[in-house]
Amino acid sequence: MFLLVLEAAGKEDGKISGKNEENSYAEAEAEEFEDLSEFHAEDNDVELSIVPRESGIPLVRHDEYSSNLLYAEAYQSYIQALAYPARLVVRPDSSTVAIESKISFFCRADGNPLPSVIWRINGKSINDHHRISIKSLSTGLSTLRIENVTKDDNGTVISCSADNGVANPVVAEAVLTVISRDKLPHGFPQIDQHPTLKSVEQGKTAFVSCKVSGDPRAKVLWLRDLIPIDVRSDGRYSIATIGNPGALMIQQAREDDQGKYECIARNSLGVAHSKAANLYVKVRRVPPYFSVKLEREYVVGMGGSINLTCVAVGYPWPRVFWKKTDQQVIDDPSTAPMTKNVLTLTNVEVTENFTCVAVSNLGNIEATTTVIVKDLPPPPIDIMVSSVTSESVVITWKPPNYNEPINKYIVKFRLKSPENLLSNEKDLDDEEYAEKGRWKSLETLDTSVVIGNLVAFQTYEFTVQSGSDIVGPGQPSISVEAQTMTSPPSTPPANPQARSLSRDSILVKWGPSEQPNGVVTGYKVYYVLADDSVVVVSKRFDEKWNLHEAKADEFMTTIYGLQPDSRYFLRVLASNSEGDSPPSEVVTVSTRQGIPGQPALLKVRALDSRRIQLGWDKPLFSSPISGYTVRYNTTDGEKELTITSPHEKHVITGLQPDKYYGFRVAAYSDRGQGEFTEPIVTKTIASIPIAAPTILHVSATSSRSVEVKWKGPEGKGLNGGTLTAYRIAYRKINSGKPATRKDSEDYDEEDEEEEERNSPEAPKFFVVRAETTKHQLTDLQPYSTYQITVAASTIDGYGPDSAPVNVVKTLEDGGKDEENSHSGGF
């Protein structure tokens, strides 16, 4: 006894293989089969096993197999093992139709060998080929169509049978019932809108309309060339259930989608067929061509950079790559980008030719350009600085020798020590000023320029470049330097403070001026006895004010001879050879001994709608501070609160939203309270929400409506306010389809209309009450994508919008319904 093993491959290649112990091989073709794992046969000295094999590798040589009777017998046994009887996986359904309409019956057979489907009417073969047609596929699916049903067709028995010789034939029957149109029951399926002729471009989405009605709701089946479309087996197909019930959507249309389409509506009362309409799939075939032409030559300065842009269009889209004239390919053609390729050349030093190639399966085209390298223009000569003032200079120069026209000059300047920039220079909002060590630049066609807005008493350096429209700017000249003249200080001494030393003297302290604009020669302290007749807001001092002078290297001085237990106002100025600075802010000081001075640098900041934070520096005082007194105005008058610890920060709470408040702070010690600061005014934030609602769910409810659900902000997110409303913002956005190129030969009005449809719209708004956390947006466009946000509102206004949801799509012609998917026969 010896063993013969046949190893069977899977259904896809349908090959079986076998081998004996002598490694003799044979190969045979097999029909589809299900499970061979249990097949086993024994005959005297031969044991036969059928073993499924996933690899599908042939293991039997055909010449040896055919000459070996043993293998032939094994093969016959194997074929018998594969066979199974015919069965009907789709059976025709009994149907009720209106007279003079049409009806389709479907039948699908399965078995091994695959049986053919035979149709009969009332048990007889079909002879009426004028009204009756049959279409069958190799898969075993078959359709029988009866056109123009008559009264005589009522009660007709339609049968389909299948036989493959393995067992008895299988038969299924259906009865056709025909009723007159005036006797159709209420709710009988109706085709309210028939399919119409459609044309769609390959790769785009096709919509085939068919609007049906019925009660109970009618199920919809689509036919293409009489064959049912199974929307479950191909994800490109879907059938709308609401909005336009019954419409068919075909995504990424292909040539094999072309055909004659009709829809069938069925419910428990009967069946209705629509008229047929053709769908044509247009396949665009446009050879590649350049939509943006290259110049014959491009000029670049020595060592410069240039971008060469090549754009080609066509259908299918071509790949675009670059190569040098010596055939050296710069890009890999197989991975080159579609339609557009930008070649970036840097540090160009040699004149060369470059060729752009556009390739598709319809051909290839080329365009060549030359990149010409030219010398950069030299810098100007004899650069001079003149007419120097405290804030401006004049720069002059002579043109260089250059064989090309010079179209402009670029003058650049900066402070010689950028790390020592003054505060006003740091605040300048000029993009060019930030480049190359905070250089600032300007351009001119002349050979001189006035540079203004400089800082007094500062050293600047200047360079000039020659500029050419052909090759760009050349190298800058050697820098020249100049110092601006002195001017009166622009800022007063910083942070002046004062305190009592004795019953008739005070100590005054300050910091240096931030912009002295020259060498400070001294400081001036003006002081006056505080009373209602003194004007302290003016920058001038009348005869009531007293002057006390201090040296340039001193930032502190003592003033004697004052009245005991009296209040004084004082202001400090800085002086240089050109004049005085503006006066400092007013400082109030008392000659009461042991009393702290004014707190310094009071700052206020609104935290939200009901809180303001205060901060200040400690006053000038030699003894410990016990605490602070804060006064601020309200609608009920001025309020006062006491801080019993020497902390220089406090948050005022319980304020009203969107209101102005003025704050003053005074320090106190065990000897008494000092002078209050000048009032600082700020405004609380309006009580609008500082947090956005959270969108929980968005879903399309029909072809023209979308439901939005959200959760509003809570707690701190409300910023102390009470919700009054929600605002829903929505706008239609681009569908994501590739934009149509207007320079394409196939561009037409339809393309332009599609571009307009794909352009984003201005947002629309809908406001709902605060108690509402869901809303249905209506009057939307069918099968369109919308971006939706929600914002919460208080009485003071709206807070921030929620994160946008931009994947919402209405259901027109696109709602996929499993219930309407074809799963049997109509």
C-alpha positions in Angstrom: 0.0 0.0 0.0 1.3 3.4 -0.8 -0.1 6.9 -0.1 -1.3 9.4 -2.7 -1.9 12.9 -1.4 -3.7 15.6 -3.5 -3.2 19.1 -2.1 -5.9 21.6 -3.2 -5.3 25.3 -3.7 -8.0 27.9 -2.7 -11.0 28.9 -4.8 -9.2 31.7 -6.6 -6.9 29.7 -8.8 -8.9 26.5 -8.6 -5.8 24.2 -9.0 -5.3 20.9 -7.4 -2.0 19.1 -7.0 -0.9 15.7 -6.0 2.3 13.8 -5.4 3.4 10.2 -4.6 6.4 9.1 -2.7 8.4 9.1 -5.9 7.8 12.8 -6.3 5.9 12.3 -9.6 3.7 15.4 -10.2 0.5 16.2 -12.0 -1.7 19.3 -12.3 -5.4 19.7 -13.0 -8.0 22.5 -13.2 -10.9 22.4 -10.7 -14.2 24.3 -10.4 -15.1 26.2 -7.2 -15.3 24.0 -4.1 -16.1 24.5 -0.5 -14.5 22.1 1.9 -12.4 19.1 1.1 -10.9 18.5 4.5 -13.1 15.4 5.1 -12.5 13.7 1.8 -10.7 10.3 2.2 -10.8 7.2 0.1 -9.1 3.8 0.2 -8.9 1.2 -2.6 -6.7 -1.9 -2.0 -3.2 -0.7 -2.0 -4.0 3.0 -2.7 -5.0 5.5 0.0 -6.3 8.9 -1.4 -6.4 12.0 0.7 -7.5 15.5 -0.5 -5.7 18.2 1.5 -6.5 21.9 1.0 -3.5 24.0 0.2 -3.4 27.7 0.5 -0.2 28.3 -1.4 -1.6 27.2 -4.8 1.8 25.9 -6.0 1.4 23.2 -8.7 2.7 19.9 -7.4 1.9 17.6 -10.3 3.4 17.5 -13.8 0.7 17.1 -16.4 2.6 14.6 -18.7 3.2 12.2 -15.9 -0.3 12.6 -14.6 -2.0 11.8 -17.9 0.0 8.7 -18.4 -0.8 7.2 -15.1 -4.1 5.5 -14.7 -3.9 5.6 -10.9 -3.8 9.3 -11.0 -6.7 9.4 -13.4 -8.8 7.4 -11.1 -7.8 9.7 -8.2 -8.7 12.8 -10.2 -12.1 11.4 -11.0 -12.7 10.8 -7.3 -11.6 14.3 -6.6 -14.0 15.9 -9.1 -16.8 13.9 -7.6 -15.9 15.2 -4.2 -16.0 18.8 -5.5 -19.5 18.5 -7.0 -22.6 19.6 -5.2 -26.3 19.9 -6.3 -27.8 22.9 -7.8 -29.6 25.4 -5.5 -31.4 28.7 -6.0 -29.9 31.5 -3.9 -32.2 34.2 -5.3 -35.8 33.2 -6.1 -38.5 35.2 -8.1 -41.1 36.9 -5.9 -44.8 37.0 -6.6 -45.7 40.5 -7.8 -48.7 42.7 -8.2 -48.4 45.3 -11.0 -50.6 47.8 -12.7 -51.9 47.0 -16.2 -49.7 48.3 -19.1 -46.6 48.5 -16.8 -43.6 46.3 -16.8 -42.3 43.7 -14.3 -38.9 42.0 -13.7 -38.2 38.7 -12.0 -34.8 37.6 -10.7 -33.3 34.2 -10.2 -29.8 33.1 -9.3 -28.5 29.5 -9.3 -25.4 28.0 -7.6 -23.8 24.6 -7.7 -20.9 22.7 -9.0 -20.9 22.4 -11.9 -22.6 25.8 -12.2 -26.1 25.2 -13.5 -27.9 27.4 -16.0 -31.2 29.1 -15.2 -34.2 28.1 -17.4 -37.3 30.3 -17.3 -40.9 29.1 -18.0 -44.3 30.7 -18.1 -47.2 28.5 -17.0 -44.9 25.5 -17.3 -44.1 26.2 -20.9 -41.0 27.4 -22.7 -41.0 31.1 -23.6 -41.9 31.9 -27.2 -43.0 35.5 -26.9 -39.8 37.3 -27.5 -41.5 40.6 -28.4 -42.7 41.4 -24.9 -40.5 39.1 -22.9 -36.7 39.3 -22.6 -34.1 37.4 -20.6 -30.6 38.5 -19.6 -28.3 36.1 -17.8 -24.8 36.5 -16.4 -22.0 33.9 -16.0 -22.4 34.2 -12.2 -25.7 32.4 -12.4 -27.9 35.5 -12.1 -30.7 35.9 -14.6 -33.5 38.5 -15.1 -36.8 37.9 -16.9 -38.5 41.1 -18.0 -42.2 41.4 -19.2 -43.0 44.6 -21.0 -46.5 46.1 -21.3 -48.3 43.7 -19.0 -51.8 43.0 -20.1 -55.0 41.8 -18.4 -54.4 38.3 -19.8 -51.2 38.1 -17.8 -53.1 38.1 -14.6 -52.5 34.8 -12.7 -49.5 33.9 -14.8 -47.0 31.5 -13.1 -43.4 32.4 -13.6 -40.9 29.7 -12.8 -37.1 29.3 -12.9 -35.3 26.0 -12.6 -31.7 25.0 -12.3 -30.1 21.6 -13.0 -26.4 20.6 -13.0 -26.9 16.8 -13.1 -25.6 16.1 -9.6 -29.1 15.7 -8.1 -32.7 16.6 -9.0 -33.4 20.0 -10.6 -34.6 22.8 -8.3 -37.6 24.9 -9.2 -39.0 28.2 -7.8 -42.3 29.8 -8.8 -43.9 33.2 -8.6 -47.4 34.5 -9.5 -48.0 37.7 -11.5 -51.1 39.6 -10.5 -52.3 42.4 -12.8 -54.9 45.1 -11.7 -56.3 48.1 -13.5 -55.0 51.5 -12.6 -58.3 52.7 -11.3 -58.3 49.9 -8.8 -54.9 50.4 -7.3 -55.1 50.4 -3.5 -54.1 53.4 -1.5 -50.4 53.3 -0.7 -49.5 51.3 -3.9 -45.9 52.2 -4.9 -45.5 55.2 -7.2 -42.6 56.6 -9.1 -42.9 60.3 -8.5 -39.7 61.2 -10.3 -38.2 59.0 -13.1 -34.5 58.8 -13.9 -33.3 61.2 -16.6 -30.4 61.2 -19.0 -27.1 61.8 -17.1 -23.5 62.5 -18.1 -20.7 62.4 -15.6 -16.9 62.7 -15.9 -14.9 59.7 -15.0 -13.8 59.8 -11.3 -16.6 62.2 -10.3 -19.8 61.4 -8.4 -23.0 60.6 -10.4 -26.5 61.1 -9.1 -29.4 59.3 -10.7 -32.7 60.6 -9.5 -35.7 58.4 -8.7 -38.2 59.6 -6.2 -40.6 56.9 -4.9 -43.5 56.9 -2.5 -45.8 54.3 -1.0 -47.5 53.2 2.3 -45.9 51.1 3.7 -42.7 52.8 2.6 -41.4 51.4 -0.6 -38.1 49.6 -0.8 -36.0 50.6 -3.8 -33.9 48.4 -6.2 -31.9 49.7 -9.0 -31.2 47.9 -12.3 -28.4 48.6 -14.8 -29.1 47.0 -18.2 -31.8 44.8 -16.5 -29.3 43.4 -13.8 -29.9 44.3 -10.1 -27.3 46.5 -8.4 -26.2 45.2 -5.1 -25.3 48.3 -3.1 -23.8 46.2 -0.3 -21.1 44.6 -2.4 -19.8 47.8 -3.8 -19.2 50.7 -1.5 -19.3 53.2 -4.3 -23.1 52.8 -4.6 -25.7 54.1 -2.1 -29.4 54.8 -2.1 -31.0 57.8 -0.4 -33.7 57.1 2.1 -34.8 60.7 3.0 -34.7 64.0 1.1 -34.9 62.3 -2.3 -35.9 58.7 -1.4 -34.7 56.2 -3.9 -32.0 58.3 -5.6 -28.8 56.4 -6.5 -25.3 57.9 -5.9 -22.3 56.4 -7.7 -19.0 57.6 -6.4 -15.8 57.6 -8.5 -17.7 56.8 -11.6 -16.0 54.3 -14.0 -16.5 53.4 -17.6 -18.2 50.2 -16.6 -20.9 52.2 -14.7 -22.2 53.4 -18.1 -25.6 51.8 -19.0 -29.3 52.1 -18.9 -30.6 52.6 -15.3 -34.1 52.1 -13.9 -35.5 51.9 -10.4 -38.1 49.5 -8.9 -40.3 50.4 -5.9 -41.9 47.5 -3.9 -44.0 47.3 -0.8 -46.5 44.8 0.4 -49.2 46.2 -2.1 -47.2 45.8 -5.3 -44.4 46.8 -7.6 -43.7 49.8 -9.8 -41.0 50.2 -12.4 -39.6 53.6 -13.5 -38.7 54.6 -17.0 -35.1 53.8 -18.1 -32.5 56.5 -18.6 -28.9 56.2 -19.8 -25.9 57.2 -17.8 -22.9 58.2 -19.8 -19.4 58.3 -18.3 -17.1 60.8 -20.0 -13.5 59.8 -20.1 -11.4 62.9 -20.5 -8.2 62.3 -22.5 -6.1 65.4 -23.0 -2.4 65.1 -23.9 -0.1 67.1 -21.6 0.6 70.8 -22.5 2.3 73.6 -20.6 -0.2 76.0 -19.1 2.6 78.3 -17.8 5.3 78.8 -20.3 9.0 79.0 -19.3 10.9 82.1 -20.4 13.7 81.5 -22.9 16.2 82.7 -20.3 16.4 83.7 -16.7 19.2 86.0 -15.3 20.6 85.5 -11.8 23.4 87.2 -10.0 26.6 85.4 -9.3 26.0 83.1 -6.2 22.3 83.9 -6.2 19.2 81.7 -6.1 16.3 81.2 -8.4 13.1 79.1 -8.6 12.2 77.6 -12.0 8.5 76.8 -12.1 7.1 74.4 -14.6 3.3 73.8 -14.9 1.7 71.3 -17.2 -1.9 70.1 -17.4 -3.8 67.4 -19.2 -5.9 64.3 -18.5 -4.7 62.1 -17.0 -2.6 64.5 -15.1 1.0 64.4 -16.2 4.1 64.0 -14.1 6.5 66.9 -14.3 10.3 66.6 -13.8 13.5 68.5 -14.6 16.7 67.5 -16.3 19.8 69.2 -17.5 20.5 69.6 -21.2 23.2 66.9 -20.9 20.3 64.5 -20.1 21.2 64.4 -16.4 17.8 63.8 -14.8 17.3 65.9 -11.7 14.0 64.3 -10.5 13.0 60.7 -10.6 10.2 60.6 -13.3 8.3 57.8 -11.6 7.9 59.8 -8.4 7.9 63.3 -9.8 5.0 65.6 -8.7 1.8 65.9 -10.8 1.2 69.1 -12.9 3.7 71.4 -11.2 7.4 71.1 -10.3 9.5 74.0 -8.9 13.2 73.6 -9.3 15.2 75.6 -6.7 18.7 76.6 -7.7 21.0 78.0 -5.0 24.5 79.5 -5.2 24.3 79.6 -9.0 27.8 80.3 -10.5 27.6 78.8 -14.0 25.3 79.5 -17.0 23.4 76.3 -17.7 20.3 75.0 -19.7 17.5 73.2 -17.9 14.6 71.2 -19.5 11.2 70.6 -18.1 9.5 67.3 -19.1 5.8 66.5 -18.7 4.8 62.9 -19.2 1.5 61.0 -19.2 0.3 57.8 -21.0 -0.8 60.1 -23.9 2.7 61.4 -24.6 5.4 63.7 -23.3 6.5 67.3 -24.0 9.6 69.3 -23.2 10.5 73.0 -22.7 14.0 74.3 -22.2 15.3 77.5 -20.6 18.7 78.9 -19.9 19.8 80.3 -16.5 22.4 83.0 -17.3 24.7 84.1 -14.5 25.9 87.7 -14.4 28.1 89.7 -12.0 26.4 91.5 -9.2 26.6 95.3 -9.2 29.5 96.7 -7.1 28.8 99.0 -4.1 28.6 102.8 -4.5 31.7 104.8 -3.8 32.6 108.0 -1.8 29.9 107.5 0.8 29.6 110.6 3.1 27.4 111.6 6.1 26.4 115.3 6.5 23.8 117.6 8.0 23.8 115.7 11.2 21.1 116.7 13.7 19.8 115.0 16.9 17.3 112.9 14.9 18.4 112.9 11.2 21.4 112.6 8.9 22.0 113.0 5.1 23.9 110.2 3.3 25.4 110.9 -0.1 27.4 108.6 -2.6 28.6 108.2 -6.2 27.5 105.5 -8.6 29.9 102.6 -9.2 31.2 101.6 -12.6 28.9 98.9 -13.9 28.0 97.7 -17.4 24.3 97.2 -16.5 21.7 99.8 -15.4 21.5 100.4 -11.7 17.8 100.7 -10.8 17.9 101.5 -7.1 20.1 102.0 -4.1 19.5 100.3 -0.8 20.6 102.2 2.3 20.8 100.3 5.6 21.5 101.7 9.0 21.5 100.6 12.7 22.8 101.6 16.1 26.4 100.6 16.4 25.8 98.6 19.5 22.4 96.8 18.9 22.6 95.2 22.4 22.3 98.7 23.9 19.1 99.6 22.0 16.8 102.1 23.7 13.3 101.2 24.5 11.7 103.2 21.7 14.0 101.5 19.2 12.9 98.1 20.5 9.3 99.0 19.9 9.7 99.9 16.2 7.4 97.6 14.1 9.5 97.3 10.9 10.2 93.8 9.6 13.4 94.9 7.8 14.7 96.4 11.0 15.0 92.9 12.5 17.2 91.4 9.8 21.0 91.2 10.0 21.4 92.5 13.5 18.4 94.9 13.5 19.3 96.7 10.3 16.7 99.0 9.0 16.6 99.8 5.3 15.1 102.1 2.7 15.4 102.4 -1.1 15.9 105.3 -3.4 16.6 106.1 -7.0 18.8 109.1 -6.1 22.4 109.3 -4.9 21.4 110.9 -1.5 18.9 110.3 1.1 17.7 111.8 4.4 17.4 109.3 7.2 15.1 110.6 10.0 13.5 109.3 13.3 16.9 108.6 14.8 17.7 108.7 18.5 19.7 111.7 19.8 23.3 111.3 21.0 23.7 107.8 19.5 26.3 106.3 17.1 24.9 104.8 13.9 26.5 102.9 11.1 25.4 103.1 7.5 26.0 101.0 4.3 24.7 101.5 0.7 24.1 98.7 -1.9 23.6 99.0 -5.6 20.5 97.3 -6.9 19.6 95.8 -10.3 16.2 94.6 -11.4 18.0 91.9 -13.4 20.3 90.3 -10.9 19.2 91.9 -7.6 21.3 93.8 -5.0 25.0 93.7 -4.9 27.4 93.6 -1.9 27.1 96.4 0.6 29.6 99.1 0.9 32.0 99.5 3.8 30.0 101.0 6.7 30.4 104.6 7.7 29.6 106.0 11.2 28.0 109.1 12.6 26.8 110.3 16.0 23.5 112.2 16.2 23.5 115.5 18.1 22.3 116.1 21.7 18.7 117.1 22.4 16.8 117.6 25.6 16.0 114.3 27.5 13.0 112.6 26.1 11.9 110.9 29.3 11.9 112.2 32.9 13.8 110.6 35.8 12.4 107.2 36.6 10.2 106.3 39.6 10.6 109.4 41.8 9.8 108.8 45.5 9.8 110.9 48.7 9.4 110.6 52.4 9.6 112.7 55.5 13.0 113.0 57.3 11.9 115.4 60.0 9.1 117.9 60.7 10.6 120.4 58.1 12.6 118.2 55.7 12.0 115.4 53.1 14.2 112.9 51.2 13.6 112.7 47.4 14.9 109.7 45.3 14.7 108.9 41.6 16.3 106.8 38.8 18.1 107.9 35.7 16.3 109.0 32.6 15.8 106.2 30.1 16.4 108.5 27.1 18.8 111.3 28.2 19.7 112.2 24.6 23.1 113.4 25.7 25.2 113.8 28.8 23.0 114.7 31.9 24.3 117.8 33.6 22.0 117.7 36.6 18.5 117.2 38.0 15.8 119.6 39.1 13.2 119.0 41.8 10.2 121.4 41.8 8.1 121.3 44.9 5.1 123.3 46.2 2.9 123.3 49.3 -0.2 121.3 48.4 -3.5 123.3 48.3 -6.5 123.7 46.0 -4.9 126.5 44.0 -1.9 124.5 42.7 -2.0 123.2 39.2 -0.1 120.0 39.0 -1.0 118.7 35.5 0.9 121.4 33.6 4.4 120.8 32.3 5.3 124.4 33.3 5.9 125.7 36.8 4.6 129.0 38.0 6.0 131.3 40.8 4.4 129.1 43.5 6.8 126.2 42.7 10.2 126.1 44.4 13.3 124.8 42.7 15.9 122.5 44.2 18.8 121.3 42.0 20.9 118.2 42.3 24.2 117.1 40.7 24.3 114.8 37.6 25.8 111.9 39.5 23.3 112.1 42.4 19.9 110.3 42.4 18.9 111.4 45.9 18.6 114.8 47.6 17.3 116.4 50.8 15.1 119.5 50.9 15.0 121.5 54.1 13.0 124.5 55.4 9.6 123.0 54.8 6.5 123.7 56.9 5.8 121.1 59.6 2.9 118.6 59.3 2.2 119.8 55.7 1.6 118.1 52.4 3.8 118.9 49.4 3.7 118.1 45.7 6.9 117.6 43.8 8.1 116.7 40.3 11.6 115.8 39.1 13.3 116.8 35.8 16.6 115.7 34.1 18.8 118.4 32.3 21.5 118.3 29.7 23.2 121.0 27.5 20.2 121.3 25.3 17.5 121.6 28.0 15.2 119.8 30.4 13.2 116.6 30.2 9.5 116.5 30.7 8.5 116.5 34.4 7.9 113.3 36.2 4.6 112.2 37.6 3.5 114.2 40.7 4.7 112.8 44.0 2.8 113.7 47.2 4.8 113.7 50.5 4.0 114.8 54.1 6.4 116.3 56.6 4.8 114.4 59.4 7.6 112.4 61.0 7.5 108.6 60.9 4.9 108.5 58.1 5.6 106.3 55.1 5.9 107.8 51.6 3.7 107.1 48.7 3.8 103.5 47.3 5.5 103.5 43.9 4.6 102.1 40.5 0.9 101.3 41.1 -0.4 98.9 38.4 -3.9 97.5 38.0 -5.1 94.7 35.7 -8.6 93.3 35.1 -8.7 89.6 35.7 -12.2 89.0 34.6 -15.6 90.7 34.8 -15.6 90.9 38.6 -12.0 91.0 39.7 -9.1 93.5 39.3 -5.5 92.8 40.5 -3.4 95.6 42.1 0.3 95.6 42.5 2.8 98.3 43.7 6.3 98.8 45.0 7.1 99.5 48.7 7.3 103.2 49.6 10.4 105.0 50.6 10.5 104.5 54.3 13.1 103.5 56.9 10.8 101.8 59.4 8.7 98.6 58.9 5.4 99.0 57.0 2.4 97.7 58.9 0.0 97.5 55.9 -1.8 99.3 53.1 -5.1 101.1 52.6 -6.8 100.8 49.2 -9.5 103.1 48.0 -11.6 102.7 44.9 -14.7 104.3 43.5 -18.0 102.5 43.0 -21.5 103.5 42.0 -22.3 103.9 45.7 -19.3 106.1 46.3 -15.7 105.5 47.3 -14.9 102.3 49.2 -11.9 101.6 51.4 -10.3 98.4 52.5 -7.4 97.8 54.7 -4.6 95.2 54.1 -3.2 94.3 57.5 0.1 92.8 56.2 2.8 94.4 54.2 2.0 92.6 50.9 2.4 94.7 47.7 -0.3 92.8 45.8 -4.1 92.4 46.2 -7.1 91.3 44.2 -10.3 93.4 44.5 -13.5 91.2 44.1 -17.2 91.7 43.8 -17.0 94.3 41.0 -19.4 94.9 38.2 -18.7 93.7 34.7 -17.7 96.2 32.0 -17.3 99.2 34.5 -14.5 101.7 35.1 -12.8 101.8 38.5 -10.2 104.2 39.9 -7.8 102.9 42.6 -5.4 104.6 45.1 -3.1 103.0 47.6 -1.5 104.4 50.8 0.9 102.7 53.2 0.6 103.0 57.0 2.8 102.3 59.9 2.4 102.5 63.7 2.8 106.3 63.4 0.0 106.8 60.9 -1.0 106.6 57.3 1.0 108.1 54.4 -0.1 109.8 51.2 -2.2 108.0 48.6 -0.9 107.4 45.1 -2.5 109.2 42.2 -5.6 107.3 41.0 -5.1 104.6 38.3 -8.3 103.8 36.3 -9.1 100.5 34.6 -12.2 98.7 33.4 -13.5 95.3 34.3 -13.9 92.7 31.5 -17.4 92.4 30.2 -19.0 89.2 31.6 -18.9 87.3 28.3 -18.1 83.6 28.5 -14.4 82.9 28.3 -15.0 79.2 27.4 -16.7 77.9 24.3 -19.5 75.4 24.1 -18.6 71.8 23.3 -20.3 70.3 20.2 -21.3 66.8 21.2 -22.9 65.4 18.1 -23.8 66.6 14.6 -25.8 64.5 12.1 -27.5 65.0 8.9 -31.3 64.4 9.2 -32.2 64.9 5.6 -30.9 66.3 2.3 -31.5 69.9 3.6 -31.1 69.7 7.4 -28.5 68.9 10.1 -29.1 68.5 13.8 -26.5 70.0 16.2 -26.2 69.1 19.9 -23.8 70.8 22.3 -22.9 71.4 25.9 -22.6 75.0 27.2 -19.7 76.4 29.3 -20.0 76.0 33.1 -18.4 77.5 36.2 -15.4 79.7 35.5 -16.1 79.4 31.8 -19.1 81.7 32.3 -16.9 84.5 33.6 -19.4 85.5 36.3 -22.2 86.0 33.8 -25.5 84.3 33.1 -26.2 82.6 29.8 -28.8 84.3 27.7 -28.5 82.6 24.3 -26.4 80.4 21.9 -25.4 81.4 18.4 -24.9 78.7 15.8 -22.7 79.7 12.9 -22.7 77.6 9.8 -21.3 77.9 6.3 -20.9 75.7 3.3 -17.3 74.8 2.6 -15.3 73.4 -0.3 -16.2 69.8 -1.1 -12.5 68.9 -1.4 -12.7 68.2 -5.1 -9.7 69.2 -7.2 -10.1 72.8 -8.4 -10.7 73.1 -12.2 -7.9 74.7 -14.0 -9.2 77.7 -16.0 -6.3 77.4 -18.4 -7.3 73.8 -19.4 -8.7 73.3 -22.8 -11.6 71.5 -21.4 -12.6 74.3 -19.1 -16.2 75.4 -19.7 -19.1 77.0 -18.0 -20.0 73.8 -16.2 -16.5 73.8 -14.6 -16.9 77.5 -13.6 -20.2 76.7 -12.0 -18.6 73.8 -10.1 -15.9 76.1 -8.8 -18.5 78.5 -7.6 -20.3 75.7 -5.8 -17.0 74.6 -4.1 -16.1 78.1 -2.9 -16.7 78.7 0.8 -19.7 80.9 1.6 -20.0 83.6 4.2 -21.3 82.2 7.5 -24.9 82.3 8.5 -26.1 82.6 12.0 -29.0 81.3 14.1 -29.7 82.2 17.7 -31.5 80.0 20.2 -32.4 80.5 23.9 -30.0 79.5 26.6 -32.3 76.6 27.7 -31.7 74.9 24.3 -28.8 72.6 23.7 -29.8 71.2 20.3 -31.1 72.7 17.1 -31.9 71.5 13.6 -30.5 73.7 10.8 -32.7 73.7 7.7 -32.8 75.0 4.2 -29.3 73.6 3.5 -27.9 72.5 0.1 -28.3 68.8 -0.8 -25.2 66.6 -0.3 -23.0 69.5 0.8 -20.4 69.8 3.5 -20.9 72.4 6.2 -18.7 73.9 8.9 -20.6 74.5 12.2 -19.6 76.3 15.4 -21.5 77.3 18.5 -20.9 80.3 20.8 -22.5 81.1 24.1 -23.7 84.6 25.1 -24.4 86.6 28.2 -26.0 90.0 28.4 -22.6 91.6 27.6 -22.0 89.6 24.4 -20.8 86.4 22.9 -17.8 84.4 24.0 -15.4 82.3 21.8 -16.7 79.9 19.1 -16.4 76.2 19.7 -13.9 74.2 17.7 -15.4 73.9 14.2 -17.0 70.7 13.0 -16.4 70.6 9.2 -17.3 67.0 8.2 -21.0 67.3 8.3 -22.7 66.4 5.0 -26.3 66.5 4.1 -27.9 63.3 2.8 -29.1 64.2 -0.7 -28.6 61.2 -2.9 -26.1 59.8 -0.4 -27.8 58.3 2.6 -26.9 54.6 2.5 -29.7 52.4 3.8 -29.2 48.7 4.4 -33.0 48.2 4.2 -33.0 49.3 0.6 -30.0 47.2 -0.3 -30.8 44.4 -2.7 -30.7 41.1 -0.7 -33.0 38.9 -2.7 -35.3 39.5 -5.6 -38.1 41.9 -6.6 
